[in-house]
Amino acid sequence: MKIVLAAVGTRMPGWVDEAFEDYAKRLPPACRLTLREVPTAYRGAAARKGAASAASMRREGEGLLRAVPNGALVVALDERGAAWSTADLAERLEGWMADGRDTALLAGGPDGLAPECRERADLTWSLSRLTFPHALVRVIVAEQLWRAWSLLHRHPYHRA
């Protein structure tokens, strides 16, 4: 199984790329995590007026959906989703691995996740009721997937 984190934004700070790669490489080939970046759509001064912002979000959403592997389970990362504990995520990860399909996690841009992405999603996961910088979301998702995998395999990383 492959897990794809499709995320809006490119040119992240070095520490983001380094942290994401560190956690991603800890996962075994049977649960490989990859990142597919989608460029942030241009937002001019008028973007704050709503229509331009919606158009930008729609373009980003189209890019995210193109990044989803064929037949993949789609999980939208959205504050309106269900809050999962580490044990919940571990249980879901185990199910995803048993299912054998690829899994795609979708992280939106500055204005959030396009409605088309939420509609396409099989599940909606809220990392928190807090709003995180997009760069940090990548690190949180990678670390939590590693933590869930380590819990399933009784690796000492997770100590709950």
VMD Tcl script that draws the C-alpha trace (Angstrom):
set ca {
  {0.00 0.00 0.00}
  {1.08 3.52 -0.74}
  {-0.05 6.59 1.16}
  {0.00 9.83 -0.79}
  {-0.16 13.14 1.01}
  {-1.39 15.58 -1.63}
  {-0.82 19.06 -0.26}
  {-1.23 22.56 -1.64}
  {1.99 24.56 -1.54}
  {5.51 24.30 -2.84}
  {8.87 25.61 -1.68}
  {8.52 24.77 1.98}
  {11.25 25.67 4.45}
  {14.07 23.14 4.69}
  {13.07 21.99 8.16}
  {9.64 20.95 6.82}
  {11.08 18.84 4.02}
  {13.64 17.34 6.38}
  {11.09 16.44 9.07}
  {8.60 15.01 6.57}
  {11.27 12.87 4.92}
  {12.59 11.70 8.29}
  {9.21 10.28 9.32}
  {8.34 9.03 5.83}
  {11.55 7.01 5.56}
  {10.84 5.32 8.91}
  {7.74 3.69 7.46}
  {8.29 0.31 5.79}
  {7.84 -0.23 2.03}
  {4.49 -1.92 2.76}
  {3.24 1.43 4.05}
  {5.22 3.93 1.96}
  {4.40 7.63 2.39}
  {4.98 10.05 -0.48}
  {4.26 13.73 -0.95}
  {2.65 15.25 -4.03}
  {2.75 19.03 -3.98}
  {0.12 21.08 -5.76}
  {1.01 24.70 -6.55}
  {-0.87 27.36 -4.63}
  {-3.17 29.20 -7.05}
  {-2.46 32.88 -7.59}
  {-4.39 35.17 -5.32}
  {-4.29 38.84 -6.21}
  {-5.62 41.71 -4.14}
  {-9.13 40.85 -5.34}
  {-8.79 37.30 -3.97}
  {-9.95 38.48 -0.58}
  {-13.29 39.38 -2.13}
  {-14.62 35.81 -2.28}
  {-15.13 34.97 -5.97}
  {-11.44 35.04 -6.81}
  {-10.68 33.11 -3.63}
  {-13.25 30.44 -4.56}
  {-11.76 30.16 -8.05}
  {-8.27 29.72 -6.57}
  {-9.53 27.06 -4.17}
  {-11.26 25.25 -7.05}
  {-8.00 25.19 -9.10}
  {-6.11 23.84 -6.09}
  {-8.81 21.23 -5.55}
  {-8.50 20.08 -9.15}
  {-4.75 19.65 -8.64}
  {-5.29 17.68 -5.43}
  {-7.78 15.35 -7.10}
  {-5.36 14.76 -10.00}
  {-2.78 13.64 -7.42}
  {-5.06 10.87 -6.12}
  {-3.98 7.42 -7.36}
  {-6.65 5.47 -9.27}
  {-8.88 3.50 -6.94}
  {-7.42 5.07 -3.80}
  {-9.27 5.64 -0.56}
  {-9.49 9.43 -0.15}
  {-9.20 11.12 3.23}
  {-9.85 14.85 3.41}
  {-7.94 16.73 6.08}
  {-10.50 19.24 7.28}
  {-11.32 20.87 10.61}
  {-14.94 19.72 10.23}
  {-13.86 16.09 10.16}
  {-13.70 13.48 12.88}
  {-10.98 13.83 15.50}
  {-9.05 10.57 15.74}
  {-6.88 9.48 18.63}
  {-3.57 7.78 17.92}
  {-5.25 4.44 18.62}
  {-8.04 5.34 16.17}
  {-5.51 6.22 13.48}
  {-3.59 3.00 14.13}
  {-6.80 1.00 13.72}
  {-7.60 2.83 10.48}
  {-4.07 2.38 9.18}
  {-4.30 -1.34 9.88}
  {-7.56 -1.46 7.94}
  {-6.09 0.51 5.03}
  {-3.14 -1.86 4.85}
  {-5.42 -4.92 4.96}
  {-7.60 -3.40 2.23}
  {-4.57 -3.11 -0.03}
  {-5.73 0.01 -1.83}
  {-3.61 3.12 -1.91}
  {-4.71 5.93 0.41}
  {-4.64 9.62 -0.47}
  {-4.71 12.34 2.20}
  {-5.74 15.76 0.89}
  {-4.50 18.98 2.53}
  {-5.93 22.23 1.18}
  {-4.44 25.66 0.63}
  {-4.80 29.09 2.25}
  {-8.59 29.08 1.91}
  {-9.01 25.46 2.91}
  {-10.06 22.38 0.99}
  {-12.19 22.75 -2.13}
  {-15.76 21.45 -1.80}
  {-15.05 18.99 -4.64}
  {-12.31 17.41 -2.52}
  {-14.60 17.06 0.50}
  {-17.29 15.53 -1.75}
  {-14.82 13.02 -3.23}
  {-13.49 12.01 0.19}
  {-14.40 8.66 1.70}
  {-13.40 9.93 5.16}
  {-12.77 13.34 6.71}
  {-10.09 13.63 9.38}
  {-9.60 16.65 11.61}
  {-6.07 16.93 12.96}
  {-7.33 19.44 15.51}
  {-9.86 22.19 16.00}
  {-6.83 24.50 15.78}
  {-5.66 25.89 12.44}
  {-2.11 24.83 11.56}
  {0.28 26.33 9.00}
  {0.24 24.18 5.85}
  {3.91 23.35 6.29}
  {3.32 22.00 9.77}
  {0.40 19.82 8.62}
  {2.82 17.80 6.48}
  {5.03 17.10 9.47}
  {2.12 16.30 11.79}
  {0.59 13.84 9.32}
  {3.90 12.08 8.68}
  {4.70 11.83 12.39}
  {1.22 10.56 13.26}
  {1.34 7.89 10.55}
  {4.73 6.75 11.89}
  {3.35 6.77 15.44}
  {0.28 4.75 14.39}
  {2.47 2.22 12.57}
  {4.79 1.96 15.59}
  {1.81 1.35 17.87}
  {0.56 -1.47 15.62}
  {3.99 -3.11 15.61}
  {4.79 -2.56 19.29}
  {7.72 -0.35 18.42}
  {8.94 1.59 21.49}
  {8.39 5.01 19.80}
  {4.78 5.21 21.03}
  {4.49 5.15 24.81}
  {0.85 5.59 25.76}
}
mol new
graphics top color blue
foreach p $ca { graphics top sphere $p radius 0.5 }
foreach p [lrange $ca 0 end-1] q [lrange $ca 1 end] { graphics top cylinder $p $q radius 0.2 }
display resetview
